[in-house]
Amino acid sequence: MLTATKSTKIELSSENKTKEFADTFSTRIKIGDIIYLYGEIGVGKTTFIKYLINIIQKKNKLEPSEVTSPTFNILNEYQIKQIKINHYDLFRLKSADEVKNLGLFEDSFKSITLIEWPQIIKEKPKNLIELIFIYEDDHEKRSVQVKGLD
């Protein structure tokens, strides 16, 4: 499913396709990667993250846990054996100063960092992968564009 590395667009119009993409994506990421997830409310960012985390849990012989959006608490952390995943949702933040106080990248070399609504972040870190989730013409069809995946 994931064939291009610089920039590719993948159709995600069903939840099953989102799960398939998450499965393929899970084989391409590593500790130290920072993933920005862009897209409108309801386009599938958190659903993708849920599948991604649950797939990594299953591959590590763990039961899938509930994965929810950290809209109100800003950060959900998942420890999957030796893999730490930080899942941020910056939707409620109003300024770049608020981002500084979070320490988003302090331990990023020891974790996989997923950031929904990253538009407020000024600098682009190293090891950045960008996922741009898009509604197509009728809001029934969705896709994701991948940037920065080697």
C-alpha positions in Angstrom: 0.0 0.0 0.0 2.7 2.5 0.9 5.0 2.7 -2.1 6.3 6.2 -2.5 8.7 7.7 0.1 8.9 11.4 -0.6 5.2 12.2 -1.0 2.3 10.0 -1.7 -1.5 10.2 -1.4 -3.4 7.2 -0.1 -7.1 6.7 -0.2 -8.7 6.0 3.2 -12.4 6.1 2.5 -13.1 3.2 4.8 -12.1 2.3 8.3 -10.6 -0.9 7.0 -8.3 1.1 4.7 -7.3 3.3 7.6 -6.4 0.2 9.5 -4.4 -1.3 6.6 -2.5 2.0 6.3 -1.7 2.0 10.0 -0.4 -1.5 9.7 1.9 -0.7 6.9 2.9 2.6 8.5 3.8 0.8 11.7 6.5 -1.2 9.9 8.1 2.0 8.6 8.4 4.1 11.7 11.0 3.8 14.5 11.8 5.3 17.9 12.9 8.9 17.5 10.3 9.6 14.7 8.1 12.6 15.1 4.8 12.4 13.2 2.7 15.5 12.6 -1.0 14.8 11.7 -2.9 17.6 9.9 -6.5 17.6 8.9 -10.0 18.8 9.8 -12.0 17.6 12.7 -13.4 14.1 12.0 -11.2 13.3 9.1 -9.6 10.3 10.7 -6.4 11.4 12.6 -7.3 9.8 15.9 -8.8 6.7 14.3 -5.5 6.2 12.5 -3.6 6.7 15.8 -5.9 4.2 17.5 -5.1 1.6 14.9 -1.4 2.4 14.9 -1.0 2.0 18.6 -3.2 -1.1 18.8 -1.2 -2.7 16.0 2.1 -2.0 17.7 0.6 -3.5 20.9 -0.5 -6.6 19.1 2.9 -7.0 17.4 4.4 -6.9 20.9 2.0 -9.6 22.2 0.0 -7.1 24.3 -3.8 -6.7 24.5 -5.0 -3.6 22.6 -5.8 -0.8 24.9 -8.4 2.0 24.6 -6.9 4.9 22.6 -8.7 8.2 22.9 -7.9 11.7 21.8 -6.0 13.7 24.3 -7.9 16.9 23.4 -8.5 17.9 27.1 -5.4 16.6 28.7 -3.1 17.3 25.7 -1.0 14.2 26.1 -1.6 10.4 26.3 1.4 8.2 26.9 1.6 4.5 25.9 4.4 2.2 27.0 4.5 -0.8 24.8 7.4 -2.9 26.2 10.5 -0.9 25.1 8.5 1.5 22.9 7.1 4.7 24.4 4.5 6.6 22.3 3.6 10.2 23.2 0.3 11.2 21.6 -0.3 15.0 21.7 -3.4 16.9 20.6 -2.7 20.6 20.4 -6.1 21.7 19.3 -6.9 23.8 22.4 -3.6 25.6 22.5 -3.7 29.3 21.5 0.0 30.3 21.2 3.4 29.0 20.5 4.4 29.9 24.1 2.0 27.2 25.3 3.8 24.7 23.1 7.2 25.6 24.7 5.9 24.6 28.1 5.0 21.1 27.0 8.5 19.9 26.3 7.3 18.1 23.1 10.7 17.2 21.9 12.6 16.7 25.2 12.6 12.9 25.0 11.7 12.4 21.4 14.9 10.5 20.7 13.6 7.8 23.1 10.0 7.7 21.9 7.6 7.8 18.9 5.9 11.2 19.1 2.5 11.7 17.4 1.2 15.3 17.3 -2.3 16.2 16.1 -2.9 19.9 15.2 0.9 20.7 14.9 0.2 24.0 13.0 1.1 26.0 16.1 4.6 24.6 16.3 7.1 27.0 14.8 10.1 24.8 14.0 10.1 21.5 12.2 12.2 18.9 14.1 14.5 16.3 12.6 13.0 12.8 11.9 9.7 14.5 10.9 7.0 12.6 9.1 3.9 14.6 8.0 0.5 13.0 7.5 -2.0 15.3 5.9 -5.5 13.9 6.2 -7.9 15.3 3.6 -11.6 15.2 2.9 -12.3 14.8 -0.8 -15.2 16.5 -2.6 -18.1 14.9 -0.9 -16.7 14.3 2.7 -17.4 10.6 2.2 -14.0 10.0 0.6 -10.8 10.7 2.5 -7.2 10.4 1.8 -3.8 10.9 3.5 -0.7 12.5 2.0 2.6 11.3 3.4 5.7 13.5 3.5 9.1 12.8 4.9 9.0 9.0 5.1 12.3 7.4 4.0 
